[in-house]
């Protein structure tokens, strides 16, 4: 990609229409006239397009959305209950004098404007899916800082179950194909709906995962959604390529072999560009800028019509595949690469993977050694939604591995390869090939060449410097505690999530001698358009435990009793939050609403209530320990950046026999914090086993655990277990419904079902955008 394109973007017979801007409730987009070219002999696969379906049609006729109409709305907590929970969350964070002042303010709110504001919020919500949805979306979209390290989380997948598919090209091809199959089933309404123990969950976030982008403006951001998007963008060394991937019936246009060929051609072409030329044209760097800065540069970029077309290709793509040329050597480096990319200078030129990203969209990142992960734009969807997507595509890879052993193994998805794909049969069963079409879609990869003016080139250069500074300021560490996990914790009758949360509290207190504001999200997707509620871990019982645990004069038995009380309290709090009975979202919605009313000159609400200007409200708004529990066997690690410059970001996975934690911070001792967590886990294990041995002194030396394994009564571990090896730095389950992003129940795996959908053939509206690569085997 050169700063001034020597090969301009090829003109399309009909220029692609500009994507429609989303409304407050929906994000429509889509295509009008479309155009395409007949495939040539150099194209690996020839395909056509067919009939598409939108979310509403799927909701009307498909099982994916069939439970939407039955979902209850997010409940309104009683104002008195909200205020009590609010005060409970502040008690251990404030001095006695501060808490007395906040209590007076809260009582004044209850006696004066509180009930009127609560009623006004109920009236506002009566015509909306949720009382918090618009305000919560706005909180994401009005953020002015860079999204990298501040908003976008990441997931790291376990290795590919098929050893021969572990290399980068095969891994990227298989993940891309599985993702296309997921999209097909979603758009056809045949994707199994989410549920937890029989309770249906809201599916409204899924369509927004794909074909969606975050568009910066002078006044925040907006989401643009292209529900009929059918192409994929690929990035390699900061250069941007694209190819058609679905037909108009949303079936994959390419087999895995064809995808492999396209990706190989892209990497070969991109690797020929000199590093200095790559750095000059690394447009993805601009998505890491502050939103207002990126909005201004984007406006300049779009002044050139070819650039406007190229931007539409990226904006409307299903997702972005990032083909990195790095090989992270340890888990911490791998997490850093997925969170923010790497920084590496070669003769003063940035050659790290930080320039190989487009943070405004869902990204599938594949390293040179085959390690793979997801970095996702967070405003459109929460972690649970992305987790389901990741779990399904990983499950599909397992089933393909099983198919190599037993050919009768079925696919997880119902998607079939488009009938005009060469070598069809890679996904399910090919459709009827007798239904031929006159026009085929060109699926060869094409490179986007940009016309970069001096202001844009300067913005890329300085943006890279600022991003490198930002990455340098952050530290990422990983703890893979392999001594024990969920099985050990539940054996001793603790909630795993609460147990791990207390380890964070104890470790932080050990380092700093105080408790600080802690946040854990509880998923509220059991309600229509539900998102999350905040679990405020620091409560009076939490503070009581950590102070006792750090006091050498307190007996171990008393410490254990206080831990049990704290874990039980946290588990109860988590359940209430998952039921929509927290306090954060209720107060936040009232705060946003009254600000709007005051700005509009409301006669009834002409000032901001004192509760929202009190120091207590600011204390809870400054999160020092931001945590999230995200469990699924498909994941090895996951994480995100710290919410506050003086805080930590902690993503953790509680596995059967291990606990994986990724911690990030800015200017803090991240490694030391992780060492304290590991030390606490060893110490609490010793205390638990001491109590267990005392309670079972007259019992046999072994017992049978809940999984039917014979275990040592002294350690609680399986006989012959070697789990006491290592808890080094460098490795999903959950038991508490609704905590973190772990509120997930694996769906039943059903084989694909053949259907006989017809095939249509309008041309692609993006045909002709970009330089077509002919070097496709």
Buried (B, 14 or more C-beta within 10 A) or exposed (E): BBBBBEEBBBEBEBBBBBBBEBEEEBBBBBBEEBBBBEBEEEBBBBBBBBBBBBBEBBBEEBEBBBBBEEBEBBEBBEBEBBBBBBBBBBBBBBEEEBBEBBBEBBBBBBEEBBEEBBEBBEEBBEEBBBBBBBBBBBEBBEBEEBBBBBBBBBBBBBBBBBEEBBBBBBBBBBBBBBBBBBBBBBBBBBBBBBEBEEEBBBBBBBBBBBBBBBBBBEEBBBBBBBBBBBBBBBBBBBBBBBBBBBBBBBBBBBBBBBBBBBBBBBBEBBEEBEBEBBBBBBBBBBBBBBBBBBBBBBEBBBEBEBBBBBBBBBBBBBBBBBBBBBBBEEBBBBBBBBBBBBBEEEEEBBBBBBBBBBBBBBBBBBBBBBBBBBBBBBBBBBBBBBBBBBBBBBBBBBBBBBBEEEEEBBBBBBBBBBBBBBBBEBBBEBBEEEBEBEBBBBBBBBBBBBBBBEEBBEBBBEBBEBBBEBBEEBBBBBBBBBBBBBBBBBBBEBBBBBBBBBBBBBBBBBEEEEBBBBBBBBBBBBBBBBBBBBBBBBBEBBBBBBBBBEEEEEEBEEBBBBBBBBBBBBBEBBBBBBBBBBBBBBBBBBBBBBBEBEEEEEEEBEEBBBBBEBEBBEBBBEBBBBBBBBBBBBBBBBBBBBBBEEBBBBBBBBBBBBBBBBBBBBEBBBBEBBBBBBBBBEBBBEBBBBBBBEEEEEEEEBBEBEEEBEBBBEBBBBEEBEBEEEBBBBBBBBBBBBBBBBBBBEBEBEEBEEEEBEBBBBBBBBBBBBBBBEEBE
